[in-house]
Amino acid sequence: MFEYLSPRSLATPQEVIEYLELQQAAQDFRLELEHRAKLGAYYQWYDQVSAENRRDLEQMQAEANLLAWFSRRSA
């Protein structure tokens, strides 16, 4: 009934290797998820900034270019 409470014998070298490989795979998976989450956040930020820049560009192109009046050279 309470077999899980009884002391376990030492793990075999093969069990230790399997445990370490499993831990490494779990850590690699976690790091991959974190990397993808950060990359997704960066892509979202980049899309937002590029949309703002496009709006600013359209607004600037719609404005009159007053400096062009002063920089015209007579031909």
N, C-alpha and C positions, 0 to 999 in steps of 0.2 A: 504494500500500500504506500509506504513512504520510501520507496527505493531511491527516489531522487535526492533524498536527504543523506543517504549513506555516502561515505567518502568514496570517490572514484579513484581508480588506479591512474597512474601517470599516463599521459597521452603518448601514443607511439610517435616516432618521428614523422611518419606519413600523415598522421592526423594533425600534427603541428604544421606541417607544410600546407596541407589543405586549408587549415584555419587561416594561416597567413595569406594564402592566395585569395581566399574569400574576403578577408579584410581589405586587401589591396584592391580587389575588384569593386568592393563597396565604396572605397574611398575614391577610386577613379570615376565611378558613376556619379557620386556626389559632386566632385569637382567639375565634371562635364555638365551637370545640371546647373551649377552656379555659373559656369562660363556662358551657357546658352541663355540663362536669364539676364545676365549682364549685357550680352550681345543684343538680346531683344529690346532691352531698355535703351541701349544706345541707338538702335535702329529707329525706335519710336521717337527719341529726342531728335535725331537727324531729320526724320520726316517732318517733325513739327517746325524745326528751324528753317528747313528748306521751303516749306509752305509760307512761313512768315517772310522769308527773303523774296519769294516770287510775288507776294502781295505788295511788298515795299517797292519792288522793281516796277510793277504795273502802275503803282501810284506815282512813282517818280517819272515814268514815261508819259503819264497823262498831264503832268505839270508843264507849264510853259518854261522854256529854257531861256532865262533872262541873260545869262552870261554869253550866250551865242550872239546876242545883239551887239555886245561890246567887242567881241573878238573877231567880227567879220572884217575881212580885208577887202579893200576895194580892188576890183580887178582891172 
